[in-house]
């Protein structure tokens, strides 16, 4: 079995003039989107803001990064994803209200690392921007077992991953787990 191609200068998308993909989640601090907007503006690029809903599965991936999706649980109709999309999109819109950076919205489905990687490839993104999770907190058992989204992204695609800190732990203070 051949090993996968490894990162190299010939495989990395240029950042200048290319969009940045920024992963957003419900209730996320505006700092993540604003940091991505600042970087995009400095690099004459734009943003593609994306929320990945893990309760939905990808049915079709389109070349422009859009997806067709269906519920993971097929035992009933669940339209709650539309309310989540509306809420997260409003959160992004509010964060970028005073920014002049051009941005697009994508609602994605499935695993966040795979969905954001596919989107980044599709739009030719120069980097992916995500927020860190709160120190000492795991959002799910899956996160605990699989590790952080930023780590999974950095191991499975060729773009730089920018992690925006959401919470800082004082090195001289008490450890977040005790």
N, C-alpha and C positions, 0 to 999 in steps of 0.2 A: 504494500500500500504506500502510495506516494505521500510525502509530508505536505501539509498545506503551505502555500506561498507565505513567506515571512515578510514583516514590515521592512520597507526600504524607501529611500528617497524617490525611487521611480514608481512606487505604489501609493504614495501619499498625495491626496488632492491638495492643490494650492489653497490657501485660506483667503488671500486677497481676492475680492470680487465674487466669492462663492458664498452661498448661504451657510448659516450655522443651524443645526438642528438642536432644539432645546426641548428636553423632556419635562413635562409639567404634570403635577398630581393635584388632586383636590386639597385645598387648604394650604398649599405650598406658599412660603413667603415670597413676596414679589421680587425679592433680591435675586433669585435665580434668573427670572426672565429679564430683569433690568440689567444684570451683569452680562447676559448674552447679548442684549441690545447694545450695550456699550461696546462690546467687542466687535459686533457686526458693523456698527457705525465706524469704528476705528479702521476696519478692514474693508470698507466700502462694499459691504455685503448686505444680506438680508437675513431674516429669521424664518424658520419653519418650526412653529410651535406645535408640539404633538403630545396628546394624552393617549396612553396605551391602557385600554380597559382589559384587565385579566379575566373578566367574566364573559368575554366574547372570544370567539375563535375566528381565525382568518379563513375565508372561503376562497378568495381570489386576491392576489396581489397585482396591482396595475403598475406599469412602467414608471408612472409619475409619483409613485409612493402611496397612492390611495389604496384602500382595501375594502373589499366587501366582506361582511362579517355576519356571524350568527351566534346565538347564545351557546355557551358551553353546555348548560343544562337544557336538554331538548324536551323536557317533560311539560313545558308550558310556555306561554308567551310572556316575555319579560321586556317591557319597554323602558325600564328604569335607566338603561344606558343613555337614553336621550336626555334625561334630566342631568346625569353626570356630565355629559358632553357640554350641555348648555352652561352649567355652573363653572366648569373649568375654563371654557372659552371666555366667559364673562370675567373670570379672574385674570386671564391673560390680557383681555381688552382693557381692563382697568389699570393693570400694571403698565401697559404701553400707551396709555392715553396721551401722555405728553411727549412721547418719543417720536422722532421723525423716521425711524427705521421701518422699512417696508417689511411686512410679515404676512405669513399665510398660516392657516390652521389645518391640522390633520387629526382626525380621530382614528386611532389604530386599535388593533386587537391582539390578544395573545400574550406572549412573553415580551416584556419590555425590551430586553437586550436584543432579541431578534427583530422586533418591530422597528426599533430605532435604527438598527444597522441597515435594514432593508430601505428605510426611508432615506437615510444618509446617502446610500449608494444611488438611489433613484434620483435625488435632487443634486447630486454632486457636491455634497456638503464638505466644507473644509475641516469641520470639527463637530463634535457632539457635546452639548453642555447639559449637565444634570446637577441636581442639588444633592448634598450629603444628607443622610438620614440623621435624626437626632442622636446625639451621643448616648450610648448605653441603652438604646431602644431598638428593638427589632420589630419591624412592622408585621412580620409573619414568621411562622416556622420555616417557610420556604426561604425567606431572606437569610435566616440563621444558617440553614444548611447550604445554600447556594452562594452566599456571600453577597456583597453589595452589587448594585446595578453597575456602578462605575467600574468595578473590577471585572465583571462579566463582559462589559463592553470593551474594555481595554485588551481582553484576551481573544476576542473573536472578530475583530475588524481592524482596518488599517488607518483609521482616522484618530487624531488625538482626542482624548476625552478630557474636558474641563470640568472639574468638580467644584461647585460653589459651596463653601461651608455655610451651614445653616445654624450651627451651634458650636461654640468653641469651649473646650474644657481647659480650665486653668491647670497648668502642669504642677503648680504648687498646692493646688486645692485637693479636695477629695476625689478619688477615682470615681468615674460615673457608675461603676457597678457596685460600689460599696460606700 
